Amino acid sequence: MKAKVDQDTCIGCGLCVQICPEVFRMDGDKAEVIVAIVPKEVEDACKNAEDECPVTAITIEE
């Protein structure tokens, strides 16, 4: 599973970082993905971050 953040859509709310810091971090005023492959043990949290993103900037690829 891979996660992506659309930098043009991201509003920098930081919610994804709060939900899944193992995958996301803030880079200035935008979120970014910090792992190439989402670790199995945080897949649910990563999917939750995708669901909770207020502007749907996160996409998950299986």
N, CA, C, O and CB atoms as a CASP TS submission, in Angstrom:
PFRMAT TS
TARGET T0000
AUTHOR 0000-0000-0000
METHOD Language model
MODEL 1
PARENT N/A
ATOM      1  N   MET     1       0.835  -1.169   0.000  1.00  0.00           N
ATOM      2  CA  MET     1       0.000   0.000   0.000  1.00  0.00           C
ATOM      3  C   MET     1       0.889   1.244   0.000  1.00  0.00           C
ATOM      4  O   MET     1       1.888   1.315   0.716  1.00  0.00           O
ATOM      5  CB  MET     1      -0.955  -0.009   1.211  1.00  0.00           C
ATOM      6  N   LYS     2       0.502   2.218  -0.819  1.00  0.00           N
ATOM      7  CA  LYS     2       1.233   3.484  -0.900  1.00  0.00           C
ATOM      8  C   LYS     2       0.267   4.631  -0.643  1.00  0.00           C
ATOM      9  O   LYS     2      -0.903   4.571  -1.022  1.00  0.00           O
ATOM     10  CB  LYS     2       1.927   3.648  -2.287  1.00  0.00           C
ATOM     11  N   ALA     3       0.765   5.664  -0.001  1.00  0.00           N
ATOM     12  CA  ALA     3      -0.035   6.854   0.256  1.00  0.00           C
ATOM     13  C   ALA     3       0.550   8.017  -0.538  1.00  0.00           C
ATOM     14  O   ALA     3       1.758   8.098  -0.759  1.00  0.00           O
ATOM     15  CB  ALA     3      -0.081   7.184   1.777  1.00  0.00           C
ATOM     16  N   LYS     4      -0.340   8.919  -0.961  1.00  0.00           N
ATOM     17  CA  LYS     4       0.090  10.120  -1.675  1.00  0.00           C
ATOM     18  C   LYS     4      -0.688  11.317  -1.133  1.00  0.00           C
ATOM     19  O   LYS     4      -1.857  11.202  -0.765  1.00  0.00           O
ATOM     20  CB  LYS     4      -0.123   9.968  -3.219  1.00  0.00           C
ATOM     21  N   VAL     5      -0.018  12.465  -1.091  1.00  0.00           N
ATOM     22  CA  VAL     5      -0.679  13.709  -0.712  1.00  0.00           C
ATOM     23  C   VAL     5      -0.613  14.641  -1.915  1.00  0.00           C
ATOM     24  O   VAL     5       0.467  14.917  -2.438  1.00  0.00           O
ATOM     25  CB  VAL     5      -0.012  14.359   0.562  1.00  0.00           C
ATOM     26  N   ASP     6      -1.766  15.122  -2.346  1.00  0.00           N
ATOM     27  CA  ASP     6      -1.833  16.091  -3.432  1.00  0.00           C
ATOM     28  C   ASP     6      -1.475  17.457  -2.857  1.00  0.00           C
ATOM     29  O   ASP     6      -2.261  18.065  -2.131  1.00  0.00           O
ATOM     30  CB  ASP     6      -3.255  16.106  -4.104  1.00  0.00           C
ATOM     31  N   GLN     7      -0.287  17.924  -3.191  1.00  0.00           N
ATOM     32  CA  GLN     7       0.218  19.188  -2.649  1.00  0.00           C
ATOM     33  C   GLN     7      -0.633  20.389  -3.060  1.00  0.00           C
ATOM     34  O   GLN     7      -0.696  21.380  -2.332  1.00  0.00           O
ATOM     35  CB  GLN     7       1.647  19.405  -3.099  1.00  0.00           C
ATOM     36  N   ASP     8      -1.277  20.309  -4.203  1.00  0.00           N
ATOM     37  CA  ASP     8      -2.119  21.418  -4.664  1.00  0.00           C
ATOM     38  C   ASP     8      -3.428  21.495  -3.880  1.00  0.00           C
ATOM     39  O   ASP     8      -4.027  22.565  -3.764  1.00  0.00           O
ATOM     40  CB  ASP     8      -2.417  21.270  -6.157  1.00  0.00           C
ATOM     41  N   THR     9      -3.868  20.358  -3.344  1.00  0.00           N
ATOM     42  CA  THR     9      -5.131  20.299  -2.607  1.00  0.00           C
ATOM     43  C   THR     9      -4.940  20.470  -1.105  1.00  0.00           C
ATOM     44  O   THR     9      -5.804  21.031  -0.431  1.00  0.00           O
ATOM     45  CB  THR     9      -5.827  18.985  -2.882  1.00  0.00           C
ATOM     46  N   CYS    10      -3.827  19.995  -0.579  1.00  0.00           N
ATOM     47  CA  CYS    10      -3.562  20.019   0.860  1.00  0.00           C
ATOM     48  C   CYS    10      -3.664  21.439   1.419  1.00  0.00           C
ATOM     49  O   CYS    10      -3.117  22.385   0.851  1.00  0.00           O
ATOM     50  CB  CYS    10      -2.173  19.436   1.155  1.00  0.00           C
ATOM     51  N   ILE    11      -4.381  21.571   2.551  1.00  0.00           N
ATOM     52  CA  ILE    11      -4.517  22.876   3.202  1.00  0.00           C
ATOM     53  C   ILE    11      -3.649  22.973   4.457  1.00  0.00           C
ATOM     54  O   ILE    11      -3.671  23.987   5.154  1.00  0.00           O
ATOM     55  CB  ILE    11      -5.982  23.135   3.562  1.00  0.00           C
ATOM     56  N   GLY    12      -2.892  21.926   4.739  1.00  0.00           N
ATOM     57  CA  GLY    12      -1.957  21.961   5.860  1.00  0.00           C
ATOM     58  C   GLY    12      -2.602  21.909   7.230  1.00  0.00           C
ATOM     59  O   GLY    12      -2.069  22.478   8.183  1.00  0.00           O
ATOM     60  N   CYS    13      -3.736  21.241   7.350  1.00  0.00           N
ATOM     61  CA  CYS    13      -4.430  21.178   8.642  1.00  0.00           C
ATOM     62  C   CYS    13      -3.699  20.289   9.645  1.00  0.00           C
ATOM     63  O   CYS    13      -3.848  20.470  10.854  1.00  0.00           O
ATOM     64  CB  CYS    13      -5.851  20.668   8.447  1.00  0.00           C
ATOM     65  N   GLY    14      -2.909  19.326   9.154  1.00  0.00           N
ATOM     66  CA  GLY    14      -2.138  18.452  10.030  1.00  0.00           C
ATOM     67  C   GLY    14      -2.897  17.275  10.608  1.00  0.00           C
ATOM     68  O   GLY    14      -2.350  16.522  11.414  1.00  0.00           O
ATOM     69  N   LEU    15      -4.144  17.103  10.213  1.00  0.00           N
ATOM     70  CA  LEU    15      -4.944  16.010  10.752  1.00  0.00           C
ATOM     71  C   LEU    15      -4.333  14.647  10.426  1.00  0.00           C
ATOM     72  O   LEU    15      -4.332  13.755  11.274  1.00  0.00           O
ATOM     73  CB  LEU    15      -6.364  16.086  10.210  1.00  0.00           C
ATOM     74  N   CYS    16      -3.824  14.480   9.229  1.00  0.00           N
ATOM     75  CA  CYS    16      -3.217  13.204   8.841  1.00  0.00           C
ATOM     76  C   CYS    16      -2.005  12.877   9.714  1.00  0.00           C
ATOM     77  O   CYS    16      -1.773  11.716  10.053  1.00  0.00           O
ATOM     78  CB  CYS    16      -2.805  13.237   7.362  1.00  0.00           C
ATOM     79  N   VAL    17      -1.243  13.893  10.072  1.00  0.00           N
ATOM     80  CA  VAL    17      -0.073  13.691  10.930  1.00  0.00           C
ATOM     81  C   VAL    17      -0.515  13.259  12.323  1.00  0.00           C
ATOM     82  O   VAL    17       0.125  12.407  12.940  1.00  0.00           O
ATOM     83  CB  VAL    17       0.778  14.979  11.009  1.00  0.00           C
ATOM     84  N   GLN    18      -1.593  13.836  12.818  1.00  0.00           N
ATOM     85  CA  GLN    18      -2.122  13.450  14.130  1.00  0.00           C
ATOM     86  C   GLN    18      -2.624  12.013  14.110  1.00  0.00           C
ATOM     87  O   GLN    18      -2.438  11.275  15.078  1.00  0.00           O
ATOM     88  CB  GLN    18      -3.254  14.398  14.555  1.00  0.00           C
ATOM     89  N   ILE    19      -3.259  11.613  13.011  1.00  0.00           N
ATOM     90  CA  ILE    19      -3.840  10.273  12.908  1.00  0.00           C
ATOM     91  C   ILE    19      -2.779   9.212  12.634  1.00  0.00           C
ATOM     92  O   ILE    19      -2.831   8.120  13.200  1.00  0.00           O
ATOM     93  CB  ILE    19      -4.894  10.242  11.810  1.00  0.00           C
ATOM     94  N   CYS    20      -1.823   9.526  11.773  1.00  0.00           N
ATOM     95  CA  CYS    20      -0.840   8.522  11.348  1.00  0.00           C
ATOM     96  C   CYS    20       0.551   9.147  11.147  1.00  0.00           C
ATOM     97  O   CYS    20       0.995   9.319  10.012  1.00  0.00           O
ATOM     98  CB  CYS    20      -1.305   7.844  10.043  1.00  0.00           C
ATOM     99  N   PRO    21       1.236   9.487  12.248  1.00  0.00           N
ATOM    100  CA  PRO    21       2.561  10.116  12.138  1.00  0.00           C
ATOM    101  C   PRO    21       3.636   9.188  11.569  1.00  0.00           C
ATOM    102  O   PRO    21       4.715   9.642  11.187  1.00  0.00           O
ATOM    103  CB  PRO    21       3.000  10.605  13.492  1.00  0.00           C
ATOM    104  N   GLU    22       3.337   7.888  11.515  1.00  0.00           N
ATOM    105  CA  GLU    22       4.295   6.942  10.930  1.00  0.00           C
ATOM    106  C   GLU    22       4.381   7.093   9.418  1.00  0.00           C
ATOM    107  O   GLU    22       5.347   6.639   8.806  1.00  0.00           O
ATOM    108  CB  GLU    22       3.907   5.510  11.283  1.00  0.00           C
ATOM    109  N   VAL    23       3.374   7.730   8.806  1.00  0.00           N
ATOM    110  CA  VAL    23       3.316   7.859   7.349  1.00  0.00           C
ATOM    111  C   VAL    23       3.384   9.317   6.890  1.00  0.00           C
ATOM    112  O   VAL    23       3.948   9.613   5.837  1.00  0.00           O
ATOM    113  CB  VAL    23       2.042   7.216   6.825  1.00  0.00           C
ATOM    114  N   PHE    24       2.810  10.223   7.678  1.00  0.00           N
ATOM    115  CA  PHE    24       2.724  11.619   7.266  1.00  0.00           C
ATOM    116  C   PHE    24       3.494  12.541   8.204  1.00  0.00           C
ATOM    117  O   PHE    24       3.633  12.260   9.394  1.00  0.00           O
ATOM    118  CB  PHE    24       1.274  12.052   7.196  1.00  0.00           C
ATOM    119  N   ARG    25       3.993  13.649   7.650  1.00  0.00           N
ATOM    120  CA  ARG    25       4.580  14.720   8.448  1.00  0.00           C
ATOM    121  C   ARG    25       4.310  16.037   7.731  1.00  0.00           C
ATOM    122  O   ARG    25       3.986  16.067   6.544  1.00  0.00           O
ATOM    123  CB  ARG    25       6.120  14.497   8.670  1.00  0.00           C
ATOM    124  N   MET    26       4.448  17.098   8.469  1.00  0.00           N
ATOM    125  CA  MET    26       4.279  18.417   7.878  1.00  0.00           C
ATOM    126  C   MET    26       5.615  18.876   7.319  1.00  0.00           C
ATOM    127  O   MET    26       6.656  18.723   7.957  1.00  0.00           O
ATOM    128  CB  MET    26       3.732  19.434   8.917  1.00  0.00           C
ATOM    129  N   ASP    27       5.570  19.440   6.122  1.00  0.00           N
ATOM    130  CA  ASP    27       6.747  20.038   5.489  1.00  0.00           C
ATOM    131  C   ASP    27       6.356  21.481   5.189  1.00  0.00           C
ATOM    132  O   ASP    27       5.779  21.779   4.144  1.00  0.00           O
ATOM    133  CB  ASP    27       7.199  19.249   4.166  1.00  0.00           C
ATOM    134  N   GLY    28       6.676  22.359   6.112  1.00  0.00           N
ATOM    135  CA  GLY    28       6.199  23.731   5.985  1.00  0.00           C
ATOM    136  C   GLY    28       4.704  23.764   6.229  1.00  0.00           C
ATOM    137  O   GLY    28       4.235  23.376   7.299  1.00  0.00           O
ATOM    138  N   ASP    29       3.959  24.225   5.242  1.00  0.00           N
ATOM    139  CA  ASP    29       2.505  24.333   5.411  1.00  0.00           C
ATOM    140  C   ASP    29       1.740  23.265   4.650  1.00  0.00           C
ATOM    141  O   ASP    29       0.540  23.410   4.418  1.00  0.00           O
ATOM    142  CB  ASP    29       2.036  25.693   4.966  1.00  0.00           C
ATOM    143  N   LYS    30       2.419  22.195   4.259  1.00  0.00           N
ATOM    144  CA  LYS    30       1.773  21.078   3.550  1.00  0.00           C
ATOM    145  C   LYS    30       2.205  19.759   4.173  1.00  0.00           C
ATOM    146  O   LYS    30       3.306  19.640   4.712  1.00  0.00           O
ATOM    147  CB  LYS    30       2.124  21.100   2.033  1.00  0.00           C
ATOM    148  N   ALA    31       1.324  18.777   4.091  1.00  0.00           N
ATOM    149  CA  ALA    31       1.659  17.428   4.552  1.00  0.00           C
ATOM    150  C   ALA    31       2.422  16.698   3.464  1.00  0.00           C
ATOM    151  O   ALA    31       2.270  16.984   2.276  1.00  0.00           O
ATOM    152  CB  ALA    31       0.385  16.639   4.946  1.00  0.00           C
ATOM    153  N   GLU    32       3.243  15.751   3.888  1.00  0.00           N
ATOM    154  CA  GLU    32       3.943  14.901   2.930  1.00  0.00           C
ATOM    155  C   GLU    32       4.023  13.490   3.477  1.00  0.00           C
ATOM    156  O   GLU    32       3.906  13.263   4.681  1.00  0.00           O
ATOM    157  CB  GLU    32       5.356  15.448   2.626  1.00  0.00           C
ATOM    158  N   VAL    33       4.223  12.552   2.574  1.00  0.00           N
ATOM    159  CA  VAL    33       4.384  11.142   2.925  1.00  0.00           C
ATOM    160  C   VAL    33       5.858  10.893   3.185  1.00  0.00           C
ATOM    161  O   VAL    33       6.713  11.334   2.417  1.00  0.00           O
ATOM    162  CB  VAL    33       3.841  10.199   1.797  1.00  0.00           C
ATOM    163  N   ILE    34       6.155  10.184   4.271  1.00  0.00           N
ATOM    164  CA  ILE    34       7.550   9.969   4.645  1.00  0.00           C
ATOM    165  C   ILE    34       8.017   8.531   4.478  1.00  0.00           C
ATOM    166  O   ILE    34       9.157   8.210   4.813  1.00  0.00           O
ATOM    167  CB  ILE    34       7.756  10.387   6.060  1.00  0.00           C
ATOM    168  N   VAL    35       7.146   7.652   3.961  1.00  0.00           N
ATOM    169  CA  VAL    35       7.534   6.260   3.713  1.00  0.00           C
ATOM    170  C   VAL    35       7.115   5.861   2.297  1.00  0.00           C
ATOM    171  O   VAL    35       6.083   6.310   1.798  1.00  0.00           O
ATOM    172  CB  VAL    35       6.890   5.305   4.767  1.00  0.00           C
ATOM    173  N   ALA    36       7.913   5.023   1.663  1.00  0.00           N
ATOM    174  CA  ALA    36       7.577   4.563   0.313  1.00  0.00           C
ATOM    175  C   ALA    36       6.407   3.577   0.352  1.00  0.00           C
ATOM    176  O   ALA    36       5.502   3.643  -0.479  1.00  0.00           O
ATOM    177  CB  ALA    36       8.804   3.907  -0.354  1.00  0.00           C
ATOM    178  N   ILE    37       6.435   2.675   1.313  1.00  0.00           N
ATOM    179  CA  ILE    37       5.388   1.671   1.496  1.00  0.00           C
ATOM    180  C   ILE    37       4.843   1.809   2.915  1.00  0.00           C
ATOM    181  O   ILE    37       5.604   1.866   3.880  1.00  0.00           O
ATOM    182  CB  ILE    37       5.932   0.219   1.235  1.00  0.00           C
ATOM    183  N   VAL    38       3.522   1.861   3.029  1.00  0.00           N
ATOM    184  CA  VAL    38       2.880   1.984   4.341  1.00  0.00           C
ATOM    185  C   VAL    38       3.080   0.678   5.108  1.00  0.00           C
ATOM    186  O   VAL    38       2.722  -0.389   4.610  1.00  0.00           O
ATOM    187  CB  VAL    38       1.353   2.319   4.196  1.00  0.00           C
ATOM    188  N   PRO    39       3.654   0.749   6.326  1.00  0.00           N
ATOM    189  CA  PRO    39       3.828  -0.472   7.122  1.00  0.00           C
ATOM    190  C   PRO    39       2.479  -1.121   7.444  1.00  0.00           C
ATOM    191  O   PRO    39       1.496  -0.428   7.708  1.00  0.00           O
ATOM    192  CB  PRO    39       4.584  -0.157   8.425  1.00  0.00           C
ATOM    193  N   LYS    40       2.443  -2.437   7.420  1.00  0.00           N
ATOM    194  CA  LYS    40       1.201  -3.191   7.657  1.00  0.00           C
ATOM    195  C   LYS    40       0.494  -2.758   8.945  1.00  0.00           C
ATOM    196  O   LYS    40      -0.730  -2.636   8.982  1.00  0.00           O
ATOM    197  CB  LYS    40       1.504  -4.686   7.720  1.00  0.00           C
ATOM    198  N   GLU    41       1.281  -2.530   9.993  1.00  0.00           N
ATOM    199  CA  GLU    41       0.683  -2.248  11.304  1.00  0.00           C
ATOM    200  C   GLU    41      -0.012  -0.879  11.385  1.00  0.00           C
ATOM    201  O   GLU    41      -0.742  -0.619  12.342  1.00  0.00           O
ATOM    202  CB  GLU    41       1.751  -2.326  12.368  1.00  0.00           C
ATOM    203  N   VAL    42       0.203  -0.011  10.404  1.00  0.00           N
ATOM    204  CA  VAL    42      -0.468   1.303  10.419  1.00  0.00           C
ATOM    205  C   VAL    42      -1.382   1.508   9.205  1.00  0.00           C
ATOM    206  O   VAL    42      -1.821   2.627   8.941  1.00  0.00           O
ATOM    207  CB  VAL    42       0.578   2.421  10.463  1.00  0.00           C
ATOM    208  N   GLU    43      -1.664   0.444   8.478  1.00  0.00           N
ATOM    209  CA  GLU    43      -2.534   0.572   7.300  1.00  0.00           C
ATOM    210  C   GLU    43      -3.908   1.123   7.654  1.00  0.00           C
ATOM    211  O   GLU    43      -4.436   1.967   6.930  1.00  0.00           O
ATOM    212  CB  GLU    43      -2.690  -0.776   6.617  1.00  0.00           C
ATOM    213  N   ASP    44      -4.499   0.659   8.761  1.00  0.00           N
ATOM    214  CA  ASP    44      -5.820   1.145   9.156  1.00  0.00           C
ATOM    215  C   ASP    44      -5.786   2.625   9.493  1.00  0.00           C
ATOM    216  O   ASP    44      -6.687   3.371   9.108  1.00  0.00           O
ATOM    217  CB  ASP    44      -6.342   0.354  10.347  1.00  0.00           C
ATOM    218  N   ALA    45      -4.753   3.057  10.208  1.00  0.00           N
ATOM    219  CA  ALA    45      -4.617   4.473  10.561  1.00  0.00           C
ATOM    220  C   ALA    45      -4.414   5.312   9.307  1.00  0.00           C
ATOM    221  O   ALA    45      -4.938   6.422   9.213  1.00  0.00           O
ATOM    222  CB  ALA    45      -3.441   4.683  11.540  1.00  0.00           C
ATOM    223  N   CYS    46      -3.668   4.800   8.354  1.00  0.00           N
ATOM    224  CA  CYS    46      -3.426   5.514   7.106  1.00  0.00           C
ATOM    225  C   CYS    46      -4.737   5.680   6.331  1.00  0.00           C
ATOM    226  O   CYS    46      -5.019   6.754   5.800  1.00  0.00           O
ATOM    227  CB  CYS    46      -2.378   4.767   6.246  1.00  0.00           C
ATOM    228  N   LYS    47      -5.525   4.622   6.271  1.00  0.00           N
ATOM    229  CA  LYS    47      -6.827   4.700   5.603  1.00  0.00           C
ATOM    230  C   LYS    47      -7.750   5.683   6.325  1.00  0.00           C
ATOM    231  O   LYS    47      -8.520   6.404   5.690  1.00  0.00           O
ATOM    232  CB  LYS    47      -7.484   3.305   5.537  1.00  0.00           C
ATOM    233  N   ASN    48      -7.666   5.705   7.639  1.00  0.00           N
ATOM    234  CA  ASN    48      -8.457   6.645   8.425  1.00  0.00           C
ATOM    235  C   ASN    48      -8.043   8.090   8.107  1.00  0.00           C
ATOM    236  O   ASN    48      -8.894   8.972   8.000  1.00  0.00           O
ATOM    237  CB  ASN    48      -8.294   6.355   9.935  1.00  0.00           C
ATOM    238  N   ALA    49      -6.747   8.322   7.960  1.00  0.00           N
ATOM    239  CA  ALA    49      -6.265   9.656   7.593  1.00  0.00           C
ATOM    240  C   ALA    49      -6.822  10.061   6.232  1.00  0.00           C
ATOM    241  O   ALA    49      -7.207  11.213   6.033  1.00  0.00           O
ATOM    242  CB  ALA    49      -4.720   9.694   7.573  1.00  0.00           C
ATOM    243  N   GLU    50      -6.864   9.117   5.297  1.00  0.00           N
ATOM    244  CA  GLU    50      -7.443   9.398   3.978  1.00  0.00           C
ATOM    245  C   GLU    50      -8.916   9.780   4.126  1.00  0.00           C
ATOM    246  O   GLU    50      -9.373  10.750   3.521  1.00  0.00           O
ATOM    247  CB  GLU    50      -7.294   8.170   3.036  1.00  0.00           C
ATOM    248  N   ASP    51      -9.652   9.018   4.929  1.00  0.00           N
ATOM    249  CA  ASP    51     -11.083   9.266   5.127  1.00  0.00           C
ATOM    250  C   ASP    51     -11.351  10.599   5.820  1.00  0.00           C
ATOM    251  O   ASP    51     -12.324  11.283   5.503  1.00  0.00           O
ATOM    252  CB  ASP    51     -11.699   8.139   5.938  1.00  0.00           C
ATOM    253  N   GLU    52     -10.492  10.966   6.761  1.00  0.00           N
ATOM    254  CA  GLU    52     -10.718  12.166   7.577  1.00  0.00           C
ATOM    255  C   GLU    52     -10.193  13.454   6.941  1.00  0.00           C
ATOM    256  O   GLU    52     -10.535  14.544   7.399  1.00  0.00           O
ATOM    257  CB  GLU    52     -10.074  11.985   8.920  1.00  0.00           C
ATOM    258  N   CYS    53      -9.379  13.352   5.908  1.00  0.00           N
ATOM    259  CA  CYS    53      -8.828  14.561   5.269  1.00  0.00           C
ATOM    260  C   CYS    53      -9.986  15.444   4.792  1.00  0.00           C
ATOM    261  O   CYS    53     -10.805  15.003   3.985  1.00  0.00           O
ATOM    262  CB  CYS    53      -7.882  14.185   4.064  1.00  0.00           C
ATOM    263  N   PRO    54     -10.062  16.691   5.285  1.00  0.00           N
ATOM    264  CA  PRO    54     -11.213  17.549   4.954  1.00  0.00           C
ATOM    265  C   PRO    54     -11.270  17.982   3.501  1.00  0.00           C
ATOM    266  O   PRO    54     -12.321  18.418   3.032  1.00  0.00           O
ATOM    267  CB  PRO    54     -11.193  18.765   5.813  1.00  0.00           C
ATOM    268  N   VAL    55     -10.162  17.870   2.778  1.00  0.00           N
ATOM    269  CA  VAL    55     -10.162  18.297   1.367  1.00  0.00           C
ATOM    270  C   VAL    55      -9.805  17.144   0.423  1.00  0.00           C
ATOM    271  O   VAL    55      -9.490  17.372  -0.745  1.00  0.00           O
ATOM    272  CB  VAL    55      -9.173  19.456   1.163  1.00  0.00           C
ATOM    273  N   THR    56      -9.854  15.921   0.923  1.00  0.00           N
ATOM    274  CA  THR    56      -9.536  14.707   0.159  1.00  0.00           C
ATOM    275  C   THR    56      -8.222  14.818  -0.628  1.00  0.00           C
ATOM    276  O   THR    56      -8.155  14.480  -1.810  1.00  0.00           O
ATOM    277  CB  THR    56     -10.673  14.395  -0.799  1.00  0.00           C
ATOM    278  N   ALA    57      -7.195  15.297   0.056  1.00  0.00           N
ATOM    279  CA  ALA    57      -5.875  15.439  -0.577  1.00  0.00           C
ATOM    280  C   ALA    57      -5.068  14.145  -0.530  1.00  0.00           C
ATOM    281  O   ALA    57      -4.042  14.033  -1.202  1.00  0.00           O
ATOM    282  CB  ALA    57      -5.089  16.553   0.101  1.00  0.00           C
ATOM    283  N   ILE    58      -5.520  13.164   0.258  1.00  0.00           N
ATOM    284  CA  ILE    58      -4.785  11.915   0.429  1.00  0.00           C
ATOM    285  C   ILE    58      -5.419  10.815  -0.404  1.00  0.00           C
ATOM    286  O   ILE    58      -6.637  10.636  -0.400  1.00  0.00           O
ATOM    287  CB  ILE    58      -4.739  11.506   1.909  1.00  0.00           C
ATOM    288  N   THR    59      -4.578  10.083  -1.115  1.00  0.00           N
ATOM    289  CA  THR    59      -5.041   8.899  -1.834  1.00  0.00           C
ATOM    290  C   THR    59      -4.182   7.720  -1.414  1.00  0.00           C
ATOM    291  O   THR    59      -2.983   7.852  -1.166  1.00  0.00           O
ATOM    292  CB  THR    59      -4.986   9.109  -3.379  1.00  0.00           C
ATOM    293  N   ILE    60      -4.826   6.571  -1.343  1.00  0.00           N
ATOM    294  CA  ILE    60      -4.161   5.325  -0.976  1.00  0.00           C
ATOM    295  C   ILE    60      -4.239   4.390  -2.180  1.00  0.00           C
ATOM    296  O   ILE    60      -5.304   4.185  -2.764  1.00  0.00           O
ATOM    297  CB  ILE    60      -4.816   4.673   0.303  1.00  0.00           C
ATOM    298  N   GLU    61      -3.078   3.825  -2.537  1.00  0.00           N
ATOM    299  CA  GLU    61      -3.026   2.844  -3.615  1.00  0.00           C
ATOM    300  C   GLU    61      -2.687   1.500  -3.011  1.00  0.00           C
ATOM    301  O   GLU    61      -1.702   1.368  -2.285  1.00  0.00           O
ATOM    302  CB  GLU    61      -1.991   3.245  -4.706  1.00  0.00           C
ATOM    303  N   GLU    62      -3.500   0.502  -3.311  1.00  0.00           N
ATOM    304  CA  GLU    62      -3.259  -0.858  -2.782  1.00  0.00           C
ATOM    305  C   GLU    62      -2.104  -1.506  -3.479  1.00  0.00           C
ATOM    306  O   GLU    62      -1.756  -2.646  -3.169  1.00  0.00           O
ATOM    307  CB  GLU    62      -4.499  -1.734  -2.929  1.00  0.00           C
TER
END
